[in-house]
Amino acid sequence: DLYRVVPGSRGNIGPGEVQICEALGDSVRVANVLPASGGRDAETIEEITRRAPTLLTSRDRAVTRADFETIARQASGEVARAACSGEMGDDGSVEVVVLPHRRRGEDVPDPFLSAGLRDHVSAHLKKRCLINVNPEVRLARFMPVDISVTLRLRPNTNVIHVRETAERWVRAFLDPYEGGIDREGWSFGGTLYAQDFARMVTDIQEVRHVSDVRLYGDL
C-alpha cells in the first residue's frame, strides 16, 4: 500500500524556501519564486458542524444569496469566506466577494497571488447559475483605520501590560478571519462604531471603563 502524507497549511511555504530536489540531489539547483498555496488543515469538529446544514439544503445550484455564498466557498479550499448581496443588476450581474485564506506571514492576502482564485470561483459559479445570471466575483478589499482608545484602569494595574493586551484585543476584534462580535470574522462592509470597544471591559479585567474612542478613516 502507498500512503501519502501532506502537511496541510504548513505546506504553504514562502518564496525561496524550496532549495533541494530530492530526486536529483545536489546536481540540480532549485528555488521557488512564488509561495506555495492551497494547503489546508483537516476540518475541525466545529467547522464540520457549521457546514453540515448546507450539505442538506444545497443542490449545487446558485439561486439564493446563501447558495452563492456556499458554492463560492466550496469552489476552492483557498476561500476562507464569501459574501453575496443578493441583489441583481439590470444586466443580470450578481456580485460575490471572496476572502482568500492568508498565507504564512501575511496580515491580509496578496491580491496578485489571489487573482487566479477569483477567476476559478467565477468559473465555478457560472456553471451553477441560471442562464440569465452573471456572477461577478471580486476579492475582498481592505481599508486601513487608525484607532485611539483611552482606558480607565483599576488600581495597581501594570499600565504597559494592559496597553499591549488592549492593542492585541483591538487587532483581534477587527480581524477579517476571526474578529467581529461572533468571532467568525469581521462582517463584509460592516460599520465600526466607537461603542463596540466597550466590550473590552468584559474581556480585559484590568480595564474599568473605556472613556474615549476615536476612529480615523473612511468609515
Salt bridges, closest charged atoms under 4 A:
GLU17 OE2 - ARG104 NH2 2.95
GLU43 OE2 - ARG51 NE 2.79
ASP60 OD2 - ARG61 NH1 3.90
ASP60 OD1 - ARG128 NE 2.86
GLU95 OE2 - ARG138 NE 3.01
ASP119 OD1 - ARG118 NE 3.36
ASP175 OD1 - ARG102 NH2 2.88
ASP203 OD2 - ARG183 NH2 3.68
ASP212 OD2 - ARG214 NE 3.16
